[in-house]
Amino acid sequence: MNSFIEGVIAGAQAMSLLEVVAVALGLAYLVLAMRQNSWCWYAAFGSTAIYIWLFWSVSLPMESALNVYYLAMAVYGWWVWRHGNTDVANQKTSELPIQSWGMQNHLLAIGGVTVLTLVSGYLLSSFTDAARPYVDSFTTWGAVITTWMVARKVLENWLYWIVVDSVAAWLFFDRELYLTSLLMVIYVGMVVAGWFRWRAAYSLQSGVRAEAAA
């Protein structure tokens, strides 16, 4: 425990101003996403833009590339949240409502992440000196699919994030990145709150639709 606390303190002291801004924007993204506020995507764009440079500067090209994807998804998510609900008959667009996936979609998502994790984990373990290649692959591909789920306002994205961020917290702890591990633990707590908030909104939304159809 002492080594963890010392690692967190050392990590905080070593943080650059840019990293502090990136972390703050990352937290702002989660808070705004919980509230279904499209400004979350502005925060995500700023955070990921900084992380692209930060990861590249410390020779983590794959993490940098992942944040390029996040950057693109920030733009896509902003547009879909604001204009993704189109009424063709009345030629109107409105904010995208929360949706819930059926079992088939979840099986496809989980199966896809599993296959990609096994393939990239094998390649990393065979041709690189990557640490924890399968765990690293899982958190990467899990984040890819879950970020897309957020952009489409899929309710269950929060449940996926609980798993991905929990595994990431362990991975960063294992690599002695104690401050980042602590941030992941904080994210897990925020994600749990996000799940309950979106589930309540989805139930209310479903009730309104039922009344309108009656």
C-alpha angles and dihedrals in degrees: 000000000000091000090051093051091045090049092051092050092047091047092050091050091049095050115116122222089253091054091050090052091047092051092046091050090047091055091045089053092056094046092049093044089054087057092046088240111157089214085080088081092058088054090047091050093052094045096048093044089058093044092052089062096038095052092044091051091056094046099256100132095165092054089046090051091049089056090052085060090048089052092054091046090052089060092043093046093050092052095044094047091052102035108013098102104077125182101201094186094055095030091233133135128202139170115299113258123224113269133194124220124229124231093266093059091048092050090051092049095046092043091050093050090047095051094045090047092053093046098046092039090055092047093048093047092047102044107022141045091239115155116235092356096181095046091045090049092050095052091046098050092038089055091048095056094038093052088054089051090054090051089053091044094240107175095218093059087095092059090051091050091053089060097040096046093044091054090044090052090055092045094052091045089052090052090049092247089138099166092051089046090054090051090054090053089052089049090054091055091049092046091054088053089048091054093054092044094050093042090055091047091048092051091050091046091051091049092052090050092050091052092048091051093049 
